[in-house]
Amino acid sequence: MSGDRPSPLVIERILRDRGSIWQQIVAERDLNALTGRMLTSSAIALACYGAVLGFFHSPLMALTSALKLPLLFLVTLAICLPTLYLFNLVFGARLSVRQSLALVMVAITVTSMLAVAFAPISLFFLITANDYGFFKLLNVAILTLSALVGLRFLTSGMQVLNDHGLLAPETANATVNEAAAAPAPVQATPAVVPVGATPPAGQSAVPVAVPAGTAAAESTSNGAVTTAPAPVPAQPAGASFPPGVLHPGYQRSWSERPAPGDSRQRPASMTLLYIWILLFGFVGTQLAWTLRPFFGDPGQDFAFFRSIDGNFYAEILRTIANL
């Protein structure tokens, strides 16, 4: 499946053909349309899951949760995206704002679609085990698991961009310049002996491999020697080039990647990505606490917002202790 003929469902394309998604982001090809499709799909999926959460209290709470859950993810993205973009700029990465946004939207799309896939399970426990504390912890666990899977896609996408030299281009260029400046090994060219002639002492008339790019010698039936240019291979055997830098005249296939464990695969911007993920998680959980209720305590009347007291983590610990 190519990026020019996308699947009707963007999540299907992400899961089945994620390589074309990374290619499209690397090339910055039609990113506005891709990001728009992911944004729409995520908002719909999160609204459906939010409705399941709020239905524990009342249909009115289901409606408000369907509005607030997509808002939670989008506002968290708006708060944290500038930090991710500036982190990359500070450490020399060449990511644009559109590329950064598309990468994070891939993670949010996977998170939202995985969460809505768990909606029937959540609804089942809502009907069969109508316990507020258990229902709350169950859905917090579902959202946490979905977010971890989505963020795994984010780190995979950033790794692909690093393989293509977008996260540490200066290091990649310096390495390839050193490789280009190194003298090429000199290979001996065998003597060309016409047909019927006796080779000089110490030399063999057996054909020997000719270096790439040099003329290959052939003998005609009358003993004359002719030469023809030999084809240049796509890439010299054993040649090593840094991630994201192609040998001159060589078109690298998408499946070719640097060897795992190469230290060049972990620039500073990749390390800061994990710090940004923690920041994204803290901002998201605090914003969720600010926008509560999503479930709605059945012992309290409906309210669009609750007063801000305590914090998300203390509430989770208190709920676990009360089970």
C-alpha positions as CSV (number, residue, x, y, z in Angstrom):
1,M,0.0,0.0,0.0
2,S,1.5,3.3,-1.0
3,G,1.1,6.7,0.5
4,D,-0.6,7.9,-2.8
5,R,-3.4,5.4,-2.3
6,P,-4.2,5.5,1.4
7,S,-6.6,3.2,3.2
8,P,-10.0,4.6,3.9
9,L,-9.2,4.2,7.6
10,V,-6.0,6.0,8.6
11,I,-5.5,3.7,11.6
12,E,-5.4,0.7,9.2
13,R,-2.7,2.4,7.2
14,I,-0.7,3.2,10.3
15,L,-0.9,-0.3,11.6
16,R,-0.5,-2.2,8.3
17,D,1.8,0.1,6.3
18,R,3.5,2.3,8.8
19,G,6.6,2.4,6.6
20,S,4.7,4.6,4.1
21,I,3.6,6.9,6.9
22,W,7.3,7.4,8.0
23,Q,8.3,8.0,4.3
24,Q,5.6,10.6,3.9
25,I,6.7,12.4,7.1
26,V,10.3,12.3,6.1
27,A,9.5,13.7,2.7
28,E,6.9,16.2,4.1
29,R,4.5,15.1,1.4
30,D,0.9,16.1,1.9
31,L,1.2,16.3,5.7
32,N,-1.7,18.6,6.1
33,A,-4.2,16.1,4.7
34,L,-2.6,13.2,6.7
35,T,-2.7,15.2,10.0
36,G,-6.3,16.3,9.3
37,R,-7.4,12.7,8.8
38,M,-5.6,11.6,12.0
39,L,-7.1,14.5,14.0
40,T,-10.6,13.7,12.8
41,S,-10.3,10.0,13.5
42,S,-8.8,10.6,17.0
43,A,-11.5,13.1,18.0
44,I,-14.3,10.7,16.9
45,A,-12.7,7.7,18.7
46,L,-12.0,9.6,21.9
47,A,-15.6,11.0,21.9
48,C,-17.0,7.5,21.7
49,Y,-14.8,6.3,24.5
50,G,-15.6,9.4,26.6
51,A,-19.3,8.7,26.2
52,V,-18.8,5.2,27.7
53,L,-17.0,6.7,30.7
54,G,-19.6,9.3,31.4
55,F,-22.5,6.8,30.9
56,F,-21.7,5.4,34.4
57,H,-23.3,8.5,35.9
58,S,-26.0,9.7,33.4
59,P,-26.6,10.4,29.7
60,L,-25.8,14.0,30.3
61,M,-22.4,13.1,31.8
62,A,-21.8,10.8,28.8
63,L,-22.3,13.8,26.5
64,T,-20.0,16.1,28.5
65,S,-17.3,13.4,28.7
66,A,-17.6,12.8,24.9
67,L,-16.7,16.5,24.5
68,K,-14.0,16.7,27.2
69,L,-11.9,13.6,26.4
70,P,-10.9,14.8,22.9
71,L,-10.3,18.2,24.4
72,L,-8.0,16.7,27.0
73,F,-5.7,15.2,24.3
74,L,-5.7,18.2,22.0
75,V,-5.0,20.7,24.7
76,T,-2.2,18.6,26.1
77,L,-0.7,18.4,22.6
78,A,-1.0,22.2,22.2
79,I,0.8,22.7,25.5
80,C,3.6,20.2,24.9
81,L,4.3,20.4,21.1
82,P,6.3,23.7,21.2
83,T,8.6,22.0,23.7
84,L,9.3,19.0,21.5
85,Y,9.9,21.3,18.5
86,L,12.3,23.5,20.4
87,F,14.1,20.5,21.9
88,N,14.9,19.3,18.4
89,L,16.0,22.7,17.2
90,V,18.4,23.2,20.1
91,F,20.2,20.0,19.4
92,G,20.5,20.5,15.6
93,A,17.6,18.4,14.3
94,R,15.9,19.4,11.1
95,L,12.4,18.6,11.9
96,S,9.7,21.1,10.9
97,V,6.7,21.9,12.9
98,R,4.5,19.9,10.5
99,Q,6.7,16.8,10.9
100,S,6.7,17.1,14.7
101,L,2.9,17.5,14.7
102,A,2.4,14.5,12.4
103,L,4.6,12.3,14.5
104,V,2.7,13.1,17.7
105,M,-0.6,12.8,15.9
106,V,0.4,9.2,14.9
107,A,0.8,8.4,18.6
108,I,-2.5,10.0,19.6
109,T,-4.3,8.2,16.8
110,V,-3.0,4.9,17.9
111,T,-3.9,5.7,21.5
112,S,-7.4,6.8,20.7
113,M,-8.2,3.9,18.4
114,L,-6.8,1.3,20.8
115,A,-8.9,2.9,23.6
116,V,-12.1,2.8,21.6
117,A,-11.3,-0.9,20.8
118,F,-11.5,-1.5,24.6
119,A,-14.9,0.3,24.8
120,P,-17.0,-2.9,24.6
121,I,-15.0,-4.4,27.5
122,S,-15.5,-1.2,29.6
123,L,-19.2,-1.2,28.8
124,F,-19.4,-4.9,29.7
125,F,-18.0,-4.2,33.2
126,L,-20.2,-1.2,33.5
127,I,-23.3,-3.4,33.1
128,T,-22.2,-6.5,35.0
129,A,-20.0,-4.9,37.8
130,N,-21.5,-1.6,38.7
131,D,-18.8,-0.5,41.1
132,Y,-17.5,3.1,40.8
133,G,-14.0,2.5,42.1
134,F,-13.4,-0.6,40.0
135,F,-14.8,1.0,36.9
136,K,-12.6,4.1,37.4
137,L,-9.4,2.0,37.8
138,L,-10.3,-0.2,34.9
139,N,-10.5,2.7,32.5
140,V,-7.5,4.4,33.9
141,A,-5.6,1.2,33.1
142,I,-7.0,1.0,29.6
143,L,-6.0,4.6,28.8
144,T,-2.5,4.1,30.3
145,L,-2.0,0.9,28.2
146,S,-3.3,2.6,25.1
147,A,-1.0,5.7,25.7
148,L,2.0,3.5,26.1
149,V,1.4,1.7,22.8
150,G,0.8,5.0,21.1
151,L,4.0,6.5,22.5
152,R,5.9,3.4,21.3
153,F,4.9,4.4,17.8
154,L,6.2,7.9,18.4
155,T,9.6,6.7,19.4
156,S,9.7,4.3,16.4
157,G,8.9,7.2,14.1
158,M,11.6,9.4,15.6
159,Q,14.1,6.5,15.2
160,V,13.2,6.3,11.5
161,L,13.8,10.1,11.2
162,N,17.1,9.6,12.9
163,D,18.1,6.8,10.5
164,H,17.5,9.4,7.7
165,G,19.7,12.0,9.2
166,L,17.0,14.4,10.3
167,L,17.8,14.3,14.1
168,A,21.6,14.5,13.9
169,P,22.5,15.8,10.4
170,E,25.8,17.4,11.4
171,T,27.2,14.1,12.8
172,A,26.0,12.2,9.7
173,N,27.6,14.7,7.3
174,A,30.8,14.8,9.2
175,T,31.1,11.0,9.1
176,V,30.4,10.8,5.4
177,N,32.9,13.6,4.7
178,E,35.6,11.6,6.5
179,A,34.7,8.5,4.5
180,A,34.9,10.5,1.3
181,A,38.3,11.9,2.2
182,A,39.8,8.5,2.9
183,P,41.9,7.2,0.0
184,A,40.3,4.4,-2.0
185,P,42.1,1.1,-2.0
186,V,44.2,0.4,-5.1
187,Q,43.6,-2.8,-6.8
188,A,46.1,-4.4,-9.2
189,T,44.9,-4.6,-12.8
190,P,45.9,-7.9,-14.6
191,A,47.8,-7.7,-17.8
192,V,45.8,-8.1,-21.0
193,V,47.2,-10.8,-23.2
194,P,46.0,-11.3,-26.8
195,V,44.7,-14.7,-27.9
196,G,47.5,-17.0,-28.8
197,A,50.2,-14.9,-27.2
198,T,52.3,-16.3,-24.4
199,P,51.9,-14.4,-21.1
200,P,55.0,-12.9,-19.6
201,A,57.0,-14.8,-17.0
202,G,55.3,-14.8,-13.6
203,Q,51.8,-13.7,-15.0
204,S,48.8,-15.8,-15.6
205,A,46.4,-15.6,-18.6
206,V,43.5,-16.6,-16.4
207,P,40.9,-13.8,-16.4
208,V,41.0,-11.8,-13.2
209,A,38.2,-9.6,-11.7
210,V,38.6,-6.0,-12.8
211,P,37.9,-3.1,-10.4
212,A,34.5,-1.5,-10.6
213,G,34.3,1.5,-13.0
214,T,37.4,0.5,-15.0
215,A,37.4,-0.8,-18.6
216,A,37.1,-4.6,-19.0
217,A,39.3,-6.1,-21.7
218,E,38.0,-8.7,-24.3
219,S,39.8,-10.4,-27.1
220,T,38.3,-10.9,-30.5
221,S,38.7,-13.9,-32.8
222,N,41.6,-12.4,-34.7
223,G,43.6,-11.6,-31.6
224,A,42.8,-7.9,-31.3
225,V,42.1,-6.5,-27.9
226,T,39.0,-4.4,-27.2
227,T,37.8,-2.7,-24.1
228,A,34.3,-1.9,-22.8
229,P,33.3,0.0,-19.7
230,A,32.3,-2.1,-16.8
231,P,29.1,-1.3,-14.9
232,V,29.5,0.4,-11.6
233,P,27.7,-1.5,-8.8
234,A,25.0,0.2,-6.8
235,Q,27.1,0.3,-3.7
236,P,30.6,-1.0,-3.1
237,A,30.7,-4.2,-1.1
238,G,31.5,-3.6,2.5
239,A,31.0,0.2,2.3
240,S,29.6,1.8,5.4
241,F,27.8,5.1,5.4
242,P,26.1,6.9,8.3
243,P,22.3,6.8,8.7
244,G,20.5,9.2,6.4
245,V,23.4,9.7,4.0
246,L,23.5,7.9,0.7
247,H,26.5,7.0,-1.3
248,P,26.8,9.1,-4.5
249,G,24.6,7.5,-7.2
250,Y,23.1,5.0,-4.8
251,Q,19.4,4.8,-4.2
252,R,18.8,3.1,-0.8
253,S,15.7,0.9,-0.4
254,W,13.4,1.6,2.5
255,S,14.2,-1.7,4.1
256,E,17.9,-0.9,4.5
257,R,18.6,0.3,8.0
258,P,21.8,0.8,10.1
259,A,22.8,-2.0,12.3
260,P,21.0,-2.1,15.6
261,G,23.1,-0.9,18.5
262,D,25.0,1.7,16.5
263,S,25.8,4.6,18.8
264,R,25.0,7.1,16.0
265,Q,21.3,6.0,16.4
266,R,21.0,7.8,19.8
267,P,21.5,11.6,19.3
268,A,20.7,14.0,22.1
269,S,17.3,14.8,20.6
270,M,16.3,11.1,21.0
271,T,17.2,11.1,24.6
272,L,15.2,14.3,25.1
273,L,12.3,12.6,23.5
274,Y,11.9,10.3,26.5
275,I,12.0,13.3,28.8
276,W,9.4,15.0,26.7
277,I,7.2,11.9,26.9
278,L,7.3,12.1,30.7
279,L,6.4,15.8,30.5
280,F,3.5,14.9,28.2
281,G,2.3,12.4,30.7
282,F,2.4,14.7,33.7
283,V,0.7,17.5,31.8
284,G,-2.0,15.2,30.5
285,T,-2.8,13.7,33.9
286,Q,-2.9,17.1,35.6
287,L,-5.1,18.5,32.9
288,A,-7.4,15.4,33.2
289,W,-7.7,16.2,36.9
290,T,-8.6,19.8,36.1
291,L,-11.2,18.9,33.5
292,R,-12.9,16.2,35.7
293,P,-15.4,14.6,36.2
294,F,-15.2,12.2,33.3
295,F,-16.9,9.3,35.1
296,G,-19.1,11.1,37.5
297,D,-19.5,9.9,41.1
298,P,-23.0,8.5,41.3
299,G,-23.3,9.9,44.8
300,Q,-23.0,13.5,43.6
301,D,-25.1,15.6,41.4
302,F,-24.1,16.3,37.8
303,A,-21.5,19.0,37.4
304,F,-19.6,20.1,34.3
305,F,-16.4,20.7,36.4
306,R,-15.4,20.0,40.0
307,S,-13.4,22.2,42.3
308,I,-9.7,21.8,42.0
309,D,-8.4,20.0,45.1
310,G,-6.0,17.2,45.5
311,N,-4.3,15.6,42.5
312,F,-4.7,12.7,40.1
313,Y,-2.2,10.4,41.7
314,A,-3.5,10.8,45.2
315,E,-7.0,10.0,44.0
316,I,-5.8,6.8,42.3
317,L,-4.0,5.7,45.4
318,R,-7.1,6.5,47.5
319,T,-9.3,4.6,45.1
320,I,-7.1,1.5,45.3
321,A,-7.1,1.6,49.1
322,N,-10.9,1.8,49.1
323,L,-11.4,-1.3,46.9
